[in-house]
Amino acid sequence: SHVMSEYARMTDTERDQIDQDAQVFMRTCADAIHQLRTEAHKGVQSAQVKEHRTAVLDFIEDYLKRVCKLYSEQRAIRVKRVIDKKRL
């Protein structure tokens, strides 16, 4: 209830800024994961270390994808509410 009252006080401009910042942050994270993936195997001889690093990066990438999906769903709800308000 308290959390919802805090969101109700946000302006559309603030929400738009959060959306923009979130998109930049998600893109930055995806780029960082890609960069780590390209550098993860440099100079590594052990197959076990390579496999471990690949698994860790796969996990992190999957987690980011799930966060992005959740963000997209939440944003879709917001957009739908704005459209519904305009219809009224």
N, C-alpha and C positions, 0 to 999 in steps of 0.2 A: 504494500500500500504506500509506504513512504517512498520507495523507489519509483513507483508510477507517478507520484505527485511531483518528483524531481524532473521526470521526463516531460511532464505536461508543461512545465515552465520553460522548456527549451524552445527557442524560436526555430523556424524553418531554416534560417540562415545557419544557425549553430548545427542543426542536423545535417545540412548539406556539407558543412565544413568537416564534420566527423566522417561522413561518407567519403569525402575526398581524401582525408587523411588515412582512412582505413584502406582505401584502394591503393594509395601510394605505399603504405606499409606492407600490404600483401604482395605487391609487385616487387618491392625491395627484398622481402623474404624469399620469394621464388627465385630471384636473381642470385641471392646469396647461396641458396641451396644448389643452384646450377653451377655456380663457381666452385663451391666446395666439392661437388661431384667430379668436376674436371681436375681438381687438384688432389683428390683423395688418394689416388693410386700412384702419384709421382714418388719414385724412389722406394716404394714398398716392395719387398721381395716375397713376403709371406702371403700365401693364398688365403690363409685364415684371417689375416688382418684386412685384406682386400674385401673378403666376403663380409666381415663384420662392419666395415665402413659402409659398404653398399647397403647392408640391411638397416643400419642406423639412418642413413640418408633417405632410404625408401620410407622408413617410418616417419621421419620428419616431413617429408614431402606429402605423404598421405594425410598426416595431421593437418598440414596447411590446407590441403584440398578440402578436408572436412570443415575447417574453420571458414574457408571461402564459401562453401555451400551454405552453411548456416547464416553467414552474413548476407548472402544473396536472398535467402528465404526471408530474413528479417526486413531487408530493404524492399522486397516485393510486397510485403504486408504494409509497409509504410506508404509505398506508391499507391497501392489499392485504396488505402484510407484517404489519401489526398484526392484521388479520382472520385471516390464516393462522396466526399465533402463538396466537391465541385458540382456534382450532379444534383445535390440537394440545393 
